[in-house]
Amino acid sequence: METTNFKIVSTNSKIDWTGRKVTGAHNGTIGIKEGNFILNDGKVKGGNIIIDTTAIEILDVTDPATNAQFAGHLASDDFFSSEKFPTATFDILSVKEVSNNSYYLEGNLTIKDITHLVGFEAQVAHNGNSISLSGKLVIDRTKYDIKFRSGNFFTNLGDTLIYNDFDLDFNITAEAIFSGQSKN
């Protein structure tokens, strides 16, 4: 059985986020700091992703002052507490092959030092010395102490209510690390 470790190429990987509220939605990107995937005989068996919570960008707010204010609010204790918790992590605990190139990944998602088991389906394309992984993870933010304007915790929010679930759509590229290769 051949085991290969694939290191995430952050510059060729991205995570898009979407958060919804009564009056619409906001979207943007969040950075990937680093991570890896382990393949045995060409099939995903494990890995982890470290997300950079200090690298959250808002794409739908074009006014620079409003965008900066919103970004500051997402970094605040109302949301990700980025100064205290500059990273979030996903550690893969189990992998089930759904079909050829499609896997159900289950693992621990840690945001703000709070960990919960989550799962989602991902598509994996294996191309020689690189792989790409794509999928969508839906997260209930209130499980991670992100309660700002949640109807579960506050009443009479009207059209200021923010829905609890937010989406992370990811497209990740990773390259094989071979013995003797430097791990820059």
N, C-alpha and C positions, 0 to 999 in steps of 0.2 A: 504494500500500500504506500503510495507516494504522497507525502504531505508537503504542501507548499504554502508559505506565508506570503500574503500580498499586503503591501503597505499602501494606505490611502494616499492618493496624490491630491492634496487639498486644492491646488490651483485648477485642477480639472474636475472638481467635484462641487456640488452645490445642494443646498437645502432651501426650498421655497416654503414660506409659512403663510397661512391664511387664518385670520381671526375674524369672526363674524359678530355683528351686533344687530340690534333690531332695525337700525336704519341703513344697514349695508355691511361692508366688510373692509378690512385692511389687509395688505399683503406686502411681503418683502422677502428678504433672504437672511440666512444666518450662517455663520462661518463654521467650517470643520477644521479643528486644530490639528488632529491626527487620528490614526486608528489603523486597524488591520483586519484582514479576513484570513481564515485558515481553511484550505481546501484539502481534502483527501480524495485522491483519484478523481480530481476535477469537480468534486461536489463540496459545497459549503458545509463546514462542520463547526465553525465558531468564529469569534472575533469581537472587536469592540470599536466604538466610534466615540471620539471626544469632541463635543460641540463647544464652540467659542461663544459664550453668551455676551461677550463684549463686542461681538461683530454682528449685531443685529441691524439690518437696514430696512427702511420703509420705502417701498417703491411707488405707492399710490398717492403719497402726499408730496406735491411738487414744490410748494412754497418752502424755501429754505428754513425760515424761522419756525414755522409750524412743524416741519419735519424734525428739526433739532429738538424742539420741545417734546414731541411724541417719542423720539428715540430716547431722550432722557427719562421719560416716564416709564418706558419699557425696561430700562436699566435699573429703575428704582425698586424699592421694597414692595411697591404695589404689584410688581410683576416678577422680574427675574433676579433682583438683588445682585446685579452683575459685579459690583465691587466686592461683595462678600463671597459670591459664588461665580467666578469667572468661567467655569466650565460646567457642562452637563454631560452625562455619559450614558451610553447604551452598551451593555455587556450581553452578548449572545450566550444564552444558556442551553438552548436546544434548537435543532433545525430538523424540520420534516420536509421531505421532498413531496411537493404537491403534484408536479408533472415535470417533464423534461425542462430544465432551466427555471422552474418556478418553485419557490421554497416558502414555508411558513416559519418565520424566525420568531422566537420567543426569548425574552431576556429582561434584565433589570434596567429600567430607565431611572436615572437619578437626576433630579432637578432640585436645586436649593437644599442639597443633602437629604432629600426625601426620595426613597426608592420604592418603586412599584413594578410588578411584573406586567409586561405588555407584550402583545404579539401582533404581527402583520405579515402580509404576503409580499414577497419581493421577487423580482425577475432578475436573473443573473445571466449575463452573456460572457462566456469565456473565450478569449481570443488570444491564444498563445501565452505570452508572458503578461497579459493584462486581463482584468475582469471589469465589468461594469455591473452595478447593482442599482436597481430602481424600484421604487414603491412608495406607498403612502402610509403614514402612521397618524392616527387620530388620537389626540391626547386630551383628557379631562384635566384642565389646568387646576381645578380646585383641589385635586389630590396632592398637588405640589405646593400648597399654601399660596396660590395665586387666586385670590378671591375678589379682587377689585371689580365692582359692579356686577357680581354674580347674583342671579336670582335665588340661589340656594342660601345666601347669607344676608342679603339686603332686600328690603321691601320697597315698594313705590318707586322703582327705578324708571318706569315708563319706557320712553324710547332711548334712555341712556344705558339700558341693560346690555351687557356683553355676554354672549353665549359661552358656556363652559368649555366646549370642545374647540380645539384648534387643530389644523392640519399641518403636517410636515411632509412635503413631497420631496423626495430626494433622488438624486442622480449622482452616484459615486463611482469614481474610477480608482482602481488600485493596480499596482504593478508588483510582479513577483520579486521576492528577495531571495537570492540564491546564496548558498554557503560561500563565505569569503567576500561577498559583496558588501560594500560599505553601507551603513544605515544612516545616511545623512538626514 
